[in-house]
Amino acid sequence: MSRLLGMYESTLGKKLVMAVTGIVLFLFVTGHMLGNLQIYIGAERLNHYAELLQANQALLWAVRAVLLVCVGVHILAAVQLWWRNWTSRPVRYRVFRPPSVDYAARTMVWSGPIIAAFVVYHLLHLTVGSAHGAFVRGDVYHNVITAFQVPSVAVVYMLANLLLGVHLYHGLWSLFQTLGWDQPLIIGLRRPAAVVLAAVIALGNVSIPLSVLAGFVR
């Protein structure tokens, strides 16, 4: 245990923790998107999917516990790395924009908290229902349709998922780098792979409120 804690205290250890928890969270986000895309099959299919998730409460809460731990550790490591970088140079650069640091990287410190706040809203909105005026427990299809028929709500969801895509892009690219995927045959594919994976998640999620708002799904 002391060896693990000692490793975590290093910058590389914190990055490895972020990479591992990031993989878990990315797999969840992917599964969540695939489940939600069943809205295009119809109300019966989406509601049945939701019923299956609720059928085994022990497993459901175990998964939630793992996700909660991963989110907490991921945020903790990110804040500690940010603080370590910030305090490592007492005199700030007037302008510091190295070519390797793109927009996604510079906004990670802001996109993370914004996404966390959105997740809380999302849970209150479509899981608990306290932030949804027309919420009907057990009718996920109805809740999604009535929620995204409100333009302001649909726009919030679309913007949040586009921001998630930007966050995922840099996170995946950093993950590939942290895990040492720098072989000649792979190094040129890291950034394109991060772009594709992040775009699939973002556009898949955005398509749902956009389709409802446009009247394609009703």
BAMIDO-51214 format. One record per atom (N, C-alpha, C): atom name; residue in one letter; residue number from 1; x, y, z. Coordinates in Angstrom, 3 decimals. Layout:
<rs>
CA|A|NUM|X|Y|Z
...
</rs>
This chain:
<rs>
N|M|1|0.824|-1.205|0.000
CA|M|1|0.000|0.000|0.000
C|M|1|0.861|1.259|0.000
N|S|2|1.921|1.237|0.838
CA|S|2|2.813|2.396|0.889
C|S|2|3.504|2.623|-0.448
N|R|3|3.812|1.509|-1.138
CA|R|3|4.459|1.639|-2.449
C|R|3|3.492|2.275|-3.454
N|L|4|2.222|1.868|-3.386
CA|L|4|1.221|2.439|-4.294
C|L|4|1.016|3.916|-4.011
N|L|5|0.943|4.265|-2.720
CA|L|5|0.783|5.666|-2.357
C|L|5|1.996|6.481|-2.781
N|G|6|3.175|5.886|-2.639
CA|G|6|4.383|6.572|-3.065
C|G|6|4.392|6.816|-4.565
N|M|7|3.923|5.820|-5.317
CA|M|7|3.848|5.974|-6.766
C|M|7|2.843|7.046|-7.141
N|Y|8|1.716|7.084|-6.409
CA|Y|8|0.687|8.075|-6.708
C|Y|8|1.189|9.494|-6.479
N|E|9|2.103|9.672|-5.529
CA|E|9|2.616|11.004|-5.230
C|E|9|3.433|11.581|-6.386
N|S|10|3.918|10.715|-7.269
CA|S|10|4.684|11.207|-8.418
C|S|10|3.743|11.714|-9.495
N|T|11|4.258|12.566|-10.364
CA|T|11|3.455|13.096|-11.465
C|T|11|2.999|11.971|-12.392
N|L|12|3.916|11.032|-12.684
CA|L|12|3.559|9.911|-13.549
C|L|12|2.465|9.061|-12.901
N|G|13|2.549|8.862|-11.590
CA|G|13|1.536|8.070|-10.902
C|G|13|0.158|8.693|-11.001
N|K|14|0.095|9.993|-10.835
CA|K|14|-1.187|10.694|-10.944
C|K|14|-1.733|10.592|-12.369
N|K|15|-0.843|10.701|-13.354
CA|K|15|-1.283|10.586|-14.745
C|K|15|-1.778|9.177|-15.052
N|L|16|-1.135|8.167|-14.470
CA|L|16|-1.587|6.791|-14.667
C|L|16|-2.959|6.574|-14.039
N|V|17|-3.166|7.153|-12.855
CA|V|17|-4.478|7.057|-12.202
C|V|17|-5.542|7.725|-13.063
N|M|18|-5.222|8.876|-13.622
CA|M|18|-6.159|9.563|-14.497
C|M|18|-6.449|8.739|-15.745
N|A|19|-5.419|8.055|-16.255
CA|A|19|-5.600|7.237|-17.454
C|A|19|-6.517|6.051|-17.172
N|V|20|-6.275|5.355|-16.056
CA|V|20|-7.081|4.173|-15.726
C|V|20|-8.526|4.561|-15.443
N|T|21|-8.716|5.579|-14.610
CA|T|21|-10.087|6.019|-14.320
C|T|21|-10.743|6.605|-15.570
N|G|22|-9.932|7.239|-16.411
CA|G|22|-10.465|7.778|-17.657
C|G|22|-10.985|6.690|-18.572
N|I|23|-10.299|5.558|-18.617
CA|I|23|-10.758|4.431|-19.433
C|I|23|-12.116|3.931|-18.931
N|V|24|-12.231|3.787|-17.609
CA|V|24|-13.497|3.327|-17.021
C|V|24|-14.626|4.288|-17.363
N|L|25|-14.372|5.572|-17.207
CA|L|25|-15.400|6.572|-17.478
C|L|25|-15.733|6.647|-18.963
N|F|26|-14.724|6.474|-19.816
CA|F|26|-14.989|6.482|-21.258
C|F|26|-15.865|5.291|-21.654
N|L|27|-15.588|4.117|-21.078
CA|L|27|-16.409|2.944|-21.371
C|L|27|-17.845|3.169|-20.919
N|F|28|-18.016|3.821|-19.756
CA|F|28|-19.367|4.114|-19.293
C|F|28|-20.076|5.076|-20.239
N|V|29|-19.382|6.143|-20.622
CA|V|29|-19.975|7.139|-21.527
C|V|29|-20.379|6.487|-22.847
N|T|30|-19.539|5.574|-23.339
CA|T|30|-19.851|4.869|-24.589
C|T|30|-21.090|3.996|-24.428
N|G|31|-21.139|3.210|-23.344
CA|G|31|-22.299|2.368|-23.096
C|G|31|-23.557|3.181|-22.888
N|H|32|-23.431|4.304|-22.185
CA|H|32|-24.572|5.182|-21.939
C|H|32|-25.124|5.736|-23.254
N|M|33|-24.210|6.134|-24.149
CA|M|33|-24.644|6.655|-25.437
C|M|33|-25.355|5.583|-26.253
N|L|34|-24.778|4.378|-26.304
CA|L|34|-25.385|3.294|-27.084
C|L|34|-26.768|2.944|-26.546
N|G|35|-26.910|2.960|-25.228
CA|G|35|-28.220|2.695|-24.645
C|G|35|-29.225|3.766|-25.007
N|N|36|-28.815|5.024|-24.931
CA|N|36|-29.723|6.131|-25.233
C|N|36|-30.111|6.184|-26.702
N|L|37|-29.225|5.734|-27.574
CA|L|37|-29.533|5.757|-29.011
C|L|37|-30.669|4.813|-29.377
N|Q|38|-31.070|3.964|-28.453
CA|Q|38|-32.215|3.082|-28.699
C|Q|38|-33.522|3.862|-28.782
N|I|39|-33.465|5.157|-28.489
CA|I|39|-34.644|6.003|-28.659
C|I|39|-35.105|6.007|-30.115
N|Y|40|-34.154|5.785|-31.038
CA|Y|40|-34.508|5.775|-32.460
C|Y|40|-35.272|4.510|-32.848
N|I|41|-35.230|3.489|-32.003
CA|I|41|-35.978|2.247|-32.272
C|I|41|-37.413|2.386|-31.801
N|G|42|-37.625|3.200|-30.767
CA|G|42|-38.987|3.428|-30.301
C|G|42|-39.103|3.435|-28.794
N|A|43|-40.273|3.838|-28.324
CA|A|43|-40.520|3.971|-26.889
C|A|43|-40.402|2.638|-26.157
N|E|44|-40.974|1.586|-26.742
CA|E|44|-40.964|0.286|-26.074
C|E|44|-39.539|-0.209|-25.843
N|R|45|-38.693|-0.054|-26.854
CA|R|45|-37.317|-0.536|-26.746
C|R|45|-36.521|0.259|-25.700
N|L|46|-36.653|1.588|-25.714
CA|L|46|-35.907|2.415|-24.769
C|L|46|-36.379|2.162|-23.339
N|N|47|-37.679|2.071|-23.143
CA|N|47|-38.200|1.831|-21.799
C|N|47|-37.829|0.441|-21.292
N|H|48|-37.787|-0.530|-22.203
CA|H|48|-37.384|-1.877|-21.808
C|H|48|-35.918|-1.890|-21.388
N|Y|49|-35.099|-1.147|-22.106
CA|Y|49|-33.682|-1.021|-21.758
C|Y|49|-33.539|-0.422|-20.359
N|A|50|-34.321|0.612|-20.060
CA|A|50|-34.280|1.247|-18.746
C|A|50|-34.733|0.278|-17.655
N|E|51|-35.739|-0.534|-17.958
CA|E|51|-36.230|-1.523|-16.994
C|E|51|-35.158|-2.563|-16.678
N|L|52|-34.410|-2.965|-17.701
CA|L|52|-33.334|-3.935|-17.480
C|L|52|-32.267|-3.365|-16.557
N|L|53|-31.967|-2.090|-16.710
CA|L|53|-30.966|-1.466|-15.859
C|L|53|-31.423|-1.431|-14.399
N|Q|54|-32.734|-1.258|-14.204
CA|Q|54|-33.275|-1.156|-12.858
C|Q|54|-33.577|-2.512|-12.231
N|A|55|-33.531|-3.574|-13.028
CA|A|55|-33.948|-4.901|-12.550
C|A|55|-33.034|-5.446|-11.461
N|N|56|-31.729|-5.216|-11.593
CA|N|56|-30.774|-5.720|-10.608
C|N|56|-30.192|-4.534|-9.842
N|Q|57|-30.840|-4.181|-8.743
CA|Q|57|-30.438|-2.999|-7.987
C|Q|57|-29.041|-3.140|-7.375
N|A|58|-28.697|-4.361|-6.944
CA|A|58|-27.384|-4.569|-6.338
C|A|58|-26.272|-4.282|-7.344
N|L|59|-26.427|-4.817|-8.551
CA|L|59|-25.436|-4.582|-9.594
C|L|59|-25.415|-3.115|-10.003
N|L|60|-26.589|-2.514|-10.093
CA|L|60|-26.686|-1.112|-10.497
C|L|60|-25.950|-0.205|-9.514
N|W|61|-26.152|-0.445|-8.225
CA|W|61|-25.498|0.400|-7.229
C|W|61|-24.000|0.106|-7.135
N|A|62|-23.608|-1.126|-7.429
CA|A|62|-22.183|-1.457|-7.461
C|A|62|-21.494|-0.681|-8.583
N|V|63|-22.142|-0.643|-9.754
CA|V|63|-21.597|0.107|-10.887
C|V|63|-21.539|1.595|-10.550
N|R|64|-22.605|2.108|-9.929
CA|R|64|-22.623|3.518|-9.540
C|R|64|-21.504|3.842|-8.562
N|A|65|-21.256|2.918|-7.624
CA|A|65|-20.190|3.133|-6.646
C|A|65|-18.826|3.190|-7.325
N|V|66|-18.590|2.285|-8.272
CA|V|66|-17.320|2.267|-9.009
C|V|66|-17.151|3.568|-9.796
N|L|67|-18.222|3.997|-10.449
CA|L|67|-18.165|5.230|-11.227
C|L|67|-17.916|6.431|-10.331
N|L|68|-18.571|6.458|-9.177
CA|L|68|-18.398|7.572|-8.257
C|L|68|-16.954|7.651|-7.759
N|V|69|-16.377|6.499|-7.433
CA|V|69|-14.980|6.470|-6.997
C|V|69|-14.062|6.936|-8.125
N|C|70|-14.317|6.439|-9.331
CA|C|70|-13.490|6.829|-10.482
C|C|70|-13.571|8.319|-10.749
N|V|71|-14.778|8.874|-10.667
CA|V|71|-14.948|10.321|-10.882
C|V|71|-14.190|11.101|-9.815
N|G|72|-14.352|10.685|-8.551
CA|G|72|-13.683|11.389|-7.465
C|G|72|-12.171|11.340|-7.582
N|V|73|-11.628|10.159|-7.849
CA|V|73|-10.172|10.005|-7.974
C|V|73|-9.662|10.750|-9.206
N|H|74|-10.421|10.691|-10.297
CA|H|74|-10.039|11.374|-11.531
C|H|74|-9.940|12.882|-11.299
N|I|75|-10.947|13.432|-10.623
CA|I|75|-10.946|14.870|-10.342
C|I|75|-9.817|15.234|-9.385
N|L|76|-9.616|14.419|-8.359
CA|L|76|-8.560|14.690|-7.383
C|L|76|-7.189|14.716|-8.051
N|A|77|-6.913|13.715|-8.879
CA|A|77|-5.622|13.663|-9.562
C|A|77|-5.460|14.850|-10.514
N|A|78|-6.535|15.211|-11.196
CA|A|78|-6.473|16.336|-12.136
C|A|78|-6.173|17.637|-11.408
N|V|79|-6.849|17.865|-10.273
CA|V|79|-6.627|19.092|-9.498
C|V|79|-5.205|19.124|-8.945
N|Q|80|-4.743|17.992|-8.454
CA|Q|80|-3.387|17.943|-7.910
C|Q|80|-2.341|18.193|-8.988
N|L|81|-2.540|17.645|-10.176
CA|L|81|-1.599|17.888|-11.273
C|L|81|-1.630|19.353|-11.692
N|W|82|-2.830|19.912|-11.770
CA|W|82|-2.951|21.324|-12.133
C|W|82|-2.242|22.201|-11.112
N|W|83|-2.466|21.909|-9.834
CA|W|83|-1.837|22.704|-8.777
C|W|83|-0.325|22.544|-8.798
N|R|84|0.149|21.328|-9.054
CA|R|84|1.599|21.091|-9.112
C|R|84|2.219|21.885|-10.260
N|N|85|1.551|21.896|-11.404
CA|N|85|2.056|22.664|-12.543
C|N|85|2.028|24.164|-12.250
N|W|86|0.958|24.600|-11.577
CA|W|86|0.788|26.022|-11.297
C|W|86|1.843|26.528|-10.326
N|T|87|2.138|25.728|-9.301
CA|T|87|3.080|26.166|-8.264
C|T|87|4.540|25.879|-8.618
N|S|88|4.758|25.118|-9.695
CA|S|88|6.140|24.790|-10.062
C|S|88|6.865|25.987|-10.651
N|R|89|6.095|26.998|-11.086
CA|R|89|6.716|28.211|-11.636
C|R|89|6.112|29.420|-10.938
N|P|90|6.787|29.967|-9.928
CA|P|90|6.235|31.100|-9.167
C|P|90|6.028|32.351|-10.013
N|V|91|6.829|32.526|-11.051
CA|V|91|6.685|33.674|-11.945
C|V|91|6.021|33.195|-13.216
N|R|92|4.838|33.696|-13.468
CA|R|92|4.054|33.241|-14.615
C|R|92|4.623|33.797|-15.925
N|Y|93|4.435|33.003|-17.011
CA|Y|93|4.756|33.502|-18.343
C|Y|93|3.752|34.596|-18.710
N|R|94|4.213|35.628|-19.421
CA|R|94|3.271|36.618|-19.930
C|R|94|2.396|36.004|-21.019
N|V|95|3.015|35.273|-21.896
CA|V|95|2.294|34.537|-22.944
C|V|95|2.922|33.168|-23.029
N|F|96|2.085|32.135|-22.859
CA|F|96|2.629|30.779|-22.896
C|F|96|1.683|29.907|-23.707
N|R|97|1.985|29.745|-24.979
CA|R|97|1.171|28.921|-25.852
C|R|97|2.076|28.063|-26.731
N|P|98|2.668|27.050|-26.153
CA|P|98|3.522|26.182|-26.961
C|P|98|2.698|25.481|-28.013
N|P|99|3.303|25.145|-29.172
CA|P|99|2.562|24.540|-30.273
C|P|99|1.830|23.269|-29.880
N|S|100|2.383|22.488|-28.931
CA|S|100|1.783|21.206|-28.586
C|S|100|0.547|21.341|-27.708
N|V|101|0.316|22.551|-27.160
CA|V|101|-0.833|22.756|-26.281
C|V|101|-1.953|23.396|-27.082
N|D|102|-2.980|22.612|-27.421
CA|D|102|-4.060|23.120|-28.236
C|D|102|-5.184|23.648|-27.365
N|Y|103|-6.268|24.063|-28.006
CA|Y|103|-7.403|24.648|-27.282
C|Y|103|-7.999|23.682|-26.276
N|A|104|-8.119|22.402|-26.669
CA|A|104|-8.700|21.402|-25.768
C|A|104|-7.881|21.275|-24.490
N|A|105|-6.555|21.284|-24.639
CA|A|105|-5.692|21.153|-23.470
C|A|105|-5.809|22.366|-22.560
N|R|106|-5.871|23.564|-23.144
CA|R|106|-5.926|24.781|-22.339
C|R|106|-7.246|24.927|-21.602
N|T|107|-8.295|24.281|-22.083
CA|T|107|-9.613|24.427|-21.460
C|T|107|-9.990|23.242|-20.577
N|M|108|-9.099|22.270|-20.399
CA|M|108|-9.424|21.100|-19.587
C|M|108|-9.788|21.493|-18.158
N|V|109|-9.096|22.495|-17.610
CA|V|109|-9.335|22.899|-16.236
C|V|109|-10.733|23.487|-16.070
N|W|110|-11.325|23.993|-17.166
CA|W|110|-12.674|24.544|-17.112
C|W|110|-13.724|23.545|-17.587
N|S|111|-13.397|22.763|-18.602
CA|S|111|-14.392|21.828|-19.139
C|S|111|-14.749|20.749|-18.129
N|G|112|-13.771|20.308|-17.327
CA|G|112|-14.048|19.281|-16.326
C|G|112|-15.114|19.700|-15.332
N|P|113|-14.954|20.837|-14.620
CA|P|113|-15.976|21.276|-13.676
C|P|113|-17.333|21.552|-14.319
N|I|114|-17.329|22.104|-15.538
CA|I|114|-18.592|22.377|-16.218
C|I|114|-19.327|21.080|-16.523
N|I|115|-18.590|20.078|-16.997
CA|I|115|-19.195|18.775|-17.282
C|I|115|-19.716|18.137|-16.000
N|A|116|-18.961|18.266|-14.892
CA|A|116|-19.405|17.722|-13.604
C|A|116|-20.715|18.372|-13.169
N|A|117|-20.825|19.687|-13.342
CA|A|117|-22.057|20.391|-12.995
C|A|117|-23.209|19.930|-13.881
N|F|118|-22.922|19.708|-15.165
CA|F|118|-23.959|19.234|-16.082
C|F|118|-24.443|17.839|-15.698
N|V|119|-23.530|16.967|-15.265
CA|V|119|-23.914|15.608|-14.860
C|V|119|-24.890|15.665|-13.684
N|V|120|-24.628|16.572|-12.729
CA|V|120|-25.541|16.735|-11.597
C|V|120|-26.922|17.161|-12.095
N|Y|121|-26.948|18.140|-12.997
CA|Y|121|-28.223|18.589|-13.578
C|Y|121|-28.909|17.459|-14.326
N|H|122|-28.145|16.704|-15.096
CA|H|122|-28.693|15.594|-15.879
C|H|122|-29.344|14.554|-14.971
N|L|123|-28.700|14.243|-13.853
CA|L|123|-29.262|13.283|-12.908
C|L|123|-30.560|13.808|-12.297
N|L|124|-30.562|15.076|-11.908
CA|L|124|-31.773|15.675|-11.340
C|L|124|-32.883|15.793|-12.378
N|H|125|-32.482|15.929|-13.630
CA|H|125|-33.439|16.161|-14.707
C|H|125|-34.083|14.878|-15.214
N|L|126|-33.260|13.913|-15.624
CA|L|126|-33.794|12.726|-16.284
C|L|126|-33.675|11.432|-15.470
N|T|127|-33.048|11.499|-14.300
CA|T|127|-32.982|10.305|-13.452
C|T|127|-33.877|10.461|-12.222
N|V|128|-33.656|11.543|-11.486
CA|V|128|-34.488|11.803|-10.295
C|V|128|-35.809|12.448|-10.686
N|G|129|-35.742|13.371|-11.638
CA|G|129|-36.962|14.021|-12.124
C|G|129|-37.320|15.310|-11.426
N|S|130|-36.538|15.715|-10.434
CA|S|130|-36.876|16.920|-9.683
C|S|130|-36.707|18.198|-10.503
N|A|131|-35.918|18.137|-11.578
CA|A|131|-35.711|19.304|-12.431
C|A|131|-36.494|19.188|-13.742
N|H|132|-37.473|18.292|-13.766
CA|H|132|-38.254|18.031|-14.979
C|H|132|-39.733|18.169|-14.638
N|G|133|-40.351|19.205|-15.184
CA|G|133|-41.746|19.482|-14.850
C|G|133|-42.744|18.438|-15.294
N|A|134|-42.422|17.667|-16.344
CA|A|134|-43.355|16.666|-16.879
C|A|134|-42.834|15.251|-16.664
N|F|135|-42.006|15.048|-15.644
CA|F|135|-41.367|13.754|-15.410
C|F|135|-42.388|12.689|-15.037
N|V|136|-42.288|11.523|-15.689
CA|V|136|-43.128|10.367|-15.386
C|V|136|-42.212|9.203|-15.069
N|R|137|-42.227|8.743|-13.835
CA|R|137|-41.330|7.665|-13.424
C|R|137|-41.635|6.390|-14.199
N|G|138|-40.595|5.799|-14.787
CA|G|138|-40.747|4.556|-15.531
C|G|138|-40.960|4.744|-17.016
N|D|139|-41.205|5.974|-17.446
CA|D|139|-41.422|6.242|-18.880
C|D|139|-40.281|7.114|-19.394
N|V|140|-39.156|6.483|-19.650
CA|V|140|-37.959|7.214|-20.055
C|V|140|-38.171|7.922|-21.395
N|Y|141|-38.823|7.240|-22.308
CA|Y|141|-39.054|7.822|-23.631
C|Y|141|-39.823|9.137|-23.503
N|H|142|-40.904|9.113|-22.752
CA|H|142|-41.704|10.325|-22.537
C|H|142|-40.863|11.429|-21.913
N|N|143|-40.065|11.077|-20.918
CA|N|143|-39.257|12.080|-20.225
C|N|143|-38.247|12.737|-21.151
N|V|144|-37.629|11.939|-22.007
CA|V|144|-36.638|12.476|-22.942
C|V|144|-37.307|13.381|-23.979
N|I|145|-38.413|12.916|-24.531
CA|I|145|-39.106|13.693|-25.569
C|I|145|-39.596|15.024|-25.027
N|T|146|-40.283|14.986|-23.894
CA|T|146|-40.823|16.229|-23.329
C|T|146|-39.708|17.164|-22.870
N|A|147|-38.585|16.605|-22.445
CA|A|147|-37.462|17.448|-22.018
C|A|147|-36.853|18.197|-23.188
N|F|148|-36.582|17.490|-24.269
CA|F|148|-35.872|18.096|-25.394
C|F|148|-36.787|18.862|-26.346
N|Q|149|-38.090|18.823|-26.088
CA|Q|149|-38.992|19.694|-26.847
C|Q|149|-38.911|21.132|-26.354
N|V|150|-38.253|21.333|-25.229
CA|V|150|-37.976|22.683|-24.716
C|V|150|-36.648|23.137|-25.314
N|P|151|-36.649|24.131|-26.191
CA|P|151|-35.424|24.526|-26.901
C|P|151|-34.240|24.823|-25.988
N|S|152|-34.475|25.552|-24.900
CA|S|152|-33.354|25.910|-24.020
C|S|152|-32.704|24.674|-23.410
N|V|153|-33.514|23.684|-23.049
CA|V|153|-32.975|22.444|-22.471
C|V|153|-32.181|21.680|-23.519
N|A|154|-32.733|21.576|-24.720
CA|A|154|-32.039|20.870|-25.801
C|A|154|-30.698|21.518|-26.111
N|V|155|-30.667|22.846|-26.145
CA|V|155|-29.423|23.566|-26.438
C|V|155|-28.389|23.329|-25.338
N|V|156|-28.828|23.340|-24.084
CA|V|156|-27.909|23.079|-22.969
C|V|156|-27.284|21.692|-23.117
N|Y|157|-28.096|20.694|-23.442
CA|Y|157|-27.584|19.335|-23.607
C|Y|157|-26.615|19.243|-24.775
N|M|158|-26.935|19.902|-25.870
CA|M|158|-26.058|19.839|-27.041
C|M|158|-24.720|20.521|-26.763
N|L|159|-24.758|21.695|-26.130
CA|L|159|-23.511|22.390|-25.810
C|L|159|-22.667|21.585|-24.822
N|A|160|-23.325|20.995|-23.827
CA|A|160|-22.600|20.204|-22.834
C|A|160|-21.926|18.996|-23.470
N|N|161|-22.597|18.370|-24.416
CA|N|161|-22.016|17.183|-25.055
C|N|161|-20.924|17.549|-26.056
N|L|162|-21.026|18.706|-26.661
CA|L|162|-19.920|19.172|-27.503
C|L|162|-18.692|19.464|-26.641
N|L|163|-18.924|20.050|-25.471
CA|L|163|-17.825|20.289|-24.538
C|L|163|-17.239|18.966|-24.043
N|L|164|-18.114|17.988|-23.820
CA|L|164|-17.643|16.653|-23.443
C|L|164|-16.745|16.076|-24.533
N|G|165|-17.119|16.301|-25.787
CA|G|165|-16.298|15.818|-26.896
C|G|165|-14.906|16.434|-26.883
N|V|166|-14.832|17.736|-26.622
CA|V|166|-13.539|18.414|-26.547
C|V|166|-12.711|17.848|-25.391
N|H|167|-13.384|17.632|-24.246
CA|H|167|-12.710|17.077|-23.075
C|H|167|-12.208|15.661|-23.352
N|L|168|-13.036|14.856|-23.989
CA|L|168|-12.653|13.483|-24.310
C|L|168|-11.490|13.440|-25.289
N|Y|169|-11.508|14.349|-26.252
CA|Y|169|-10.436|14.371|-27.255
C|Y|169|-9.082|14.526|-26.585
N|H|170|-8.943|15.544|-25.744
CA|H|170|-7.649|15.748|-25.094
C|H|170|-7.365|14.636|-24.085
N|G|171|-8.408|14.189|-23.385
CA|G|171|-8.215|13.126|-22.410
C|G|171|-7.730|11.840|-23.045
N|L|172|-8.330|11.468|-24.172
CA|L|172|-7.914|10.251|-24.866
C|L|172|-6.506|10.381|-25.421
N|W|173|-6.205|11.530|-26.006
CA|W|173|-4.863|11.741|-26.546
C|W|173|-3.827|11.655|-25.433
N|S|174|-4.117|12.255|-24.282
CA|S|174|-3.195|12.197|-23.145
C|S|174|-3.078|10.778|-22.613
N|L|175|-4.209|10.070|-22.599
CA|L|175|-4.214|8.681|-22.129
C|L|175|-3.301|7.816|-22.985
N|F|176|-3.408|7.957|-24.308
CA|F|176|-2.548|7.188|-25.205
C|F|176|-1.075|7.475|-24.922
N|Q|177|-0.786|8.741|-24.657
CA|Q|177|0.601|9.145|-24.389
C|Q|177|1.084|8.593|-23.049
N|T|178|0.225|8.668|-22.027
CA|T|178|0.598|8.191|-20.689
C|T|178|0.855|6.696|-20.684
N|L|179|0.071|5.948|-21.446
CA|L|179|0.220|4.500|-21.484
C|L|179|1.378|4.045|-22.359
N|G|180|2.081|5.009|-22.949
CA|G|180|3.286|4.671|-23.711
C|G|180|3.019|4.146|-25.102
N|W|181|1.884|4.525|-25.679
CA|W|181|1.592|4.074|-27.042
C|W|181|2.289|5.001|-28.022
N|D|182|3.617|4.886|-28.044
CA|D|182|4.422|5.783|-28.871
C|D|182|5.280|5.030|-29.883
N|Q|183|4.879|3.790|-30.184
CA|Q|183|5.601|3.040|-31.207
C|Q|183|5.402|3.714|-32.563
N|P|184|6.383|3.587|-33.442
CA|P|184|6.310|4.262|-34.743
C|P|184|5.017|3.988|-35.517
N|L|185|4.492|2.758|-35.405
CA|L|185|3.286|2.421|-36.151
C|L|185|2.019|3.001|-35.519
N|I|186|2.121|3.432|-34.258
CA|I|186|0.939|3.886|-33.524
C|I|186|0.923|5.388|-33.306
N|I|187|2.110|5.974|-33.143
CA|I|187|2.186|7.368|-32.715
C|I|187|1.418|8.313|-33.654
N|G|188|1.435|8.010|-34.958
CA|G|188|0.725|8.867|-35.900
C|G|188|-0.778|8.690|-35.873
N|L|189|-1.259|7.642|-35.192
CA|L|189|-2.696|7.369|-35.137
C|L|189|-3.340|7.871|-33.857
N|R|190|-2.536|8.302|-32.884
CA|R|190|-3.091|8.678|-31.582
C|R|190|-4.059|9.851|-31.690
N|R|191|-3.649|10.907|-32.343
CA|R|191|-4.514|12.079|-32.430
C|R|191|-5.750|11.809|-33.284
N|P|192|-5.620|11.203|-34.476
CA|P|192|-6.825|10.877|-35.248
C|P|192|-7.786|9.955|-34.494
N|A|193|-7.228|8.973|-33.754
CA|A|193|-8.082|8.063|-32.986
C|A|193|-8.838|8.823|-31.910
N|A|194|-8.153|9.755|-31.229
CA|A|194|-8.802|10.557|-30.199
C|A|194|-9.906|11.416|-30.796
N|V|195|-9.646|11.984|-31.973
CA|V|195|-10.645|12.827|-32.644
C|V|195|-11.884|11.999|-33.003
N|V|196|-11.667|10.830|-33.593
CA|V|196|-12.781|9.992|-34.042
C|V|196|-13.618|9.518|-32.861
N|L|197|-12.965|9.003|-31.824
CA|L|197|-13.688|8.480|-30.666
C|L|197|-14.479|9.585|-29.961
N|A|198|-13.854|10.736|-29.781
CA|A|198|-14.541|11.852|-29.125
C|A|198|-15.705|12.356|-29.972
N|A|199|-15.503|12.414|-31.294
CA|A|199|-16.554|12.894|-32.188
C|A|199|-17.746|11.948|-32.201
N|V|200|-17.496|10.641|-32.184
CA|V|200|-18.586|9.656|-32.181
C|V|200|-19.449|9.834|-30.931
N|I|201|-18.811|9.980|-29.773
CA|I|201|-19.557|10.156|-28.525
C|I|201|-20.340|11.467|-28.550
N|A|202|-19.672|12.553|-28.900
CA|A|202|-20.321|13.866|-28.878
C|A|202|-21.484|13.932|-29.857
N|L|203|-21.255|13.496|-31.100
CA|L|203|-22.299|13.595|-32.118
C|L|203|-23.441|12.619|-31.852
N|G|204|-23.113|11.431|-31.321
CA|G|204|-24.165|10.481|-30.965
C|G|204|-25.089|11.057|-29.914
N|N|205|-24.521|11.687|-28.897
CA|N|205|-25.328|12.295|-27.845
C|N|205|-26.096|13.517|-28.329
N|V|206|-25.432|14.353|-29.116
CA|V|206|-26.073|15.569|-29.618
C|V|206|-27.233|15.237|-30.554
N|S|207|-27.134|14.130|-31.270
CA|S|207|-28.174|13.781|-32.238
C|S|207|-29.547|13.604|-31.591
N|I|208|-29.570|13.193|-30.316
CA|I|208|-30.858|12.924|-29.668
C|I|208|-31.650|14.209|-29.400
N|P|209|-31.106|15.184|-28.654
CA|P|209|-31.880|16.432|-28.485
C|P|209|-32.125|17.155|-29.793
N|L|210|-31.175|17.053|-30.716
CA|L|210|-31.358|17.714|-32.020
C|L|210|-32.513|17.083|-32.782
N|S|211|-32.608|15.762|-32.761
CA|S|211|-33.683|15.064|-33.469
C|S|211|-35.042|15.356|-32.861
N|V|212|-35.086|15.413|-31.541
CA|V|212|-36.358|15.718|-30.865
C|V|212|-36.758|17.155|-31.152
N|L|213|-35.819|18.069|-31.040
CA|L|213|-36.105|19.486|-31.279
C|L|213|-36.556|19.733|-32.712
N|A|214|-35.974|18.970|-33.664
CA|A|214|-36.336|19.113|-35.073
C|A|214|-37.621|18.367|-35.425
N|G|215|-38.129|17.546|-34.510
CA|G|215|-39.369|16.830|-34.765
C|G|215|-39.189|15.492|-35.446
N|F|216|-37.938|15.041|-35.620
CA|F|216|-37.705|13.751|-36.240
C|F|216|-38.071|12.591|-35.306
N|V|217|-37.907|12.834|-34.015
CA|V|217|-38.288|11.849|-32.995
C|V|217|-39.331|12.510|-32.119
N|R|218|-40.476|11.851|-31.971
CA|R|218|-41.555|12.472|-31.188
C|R|218|-42.379|11.402|-30.491
</rs>
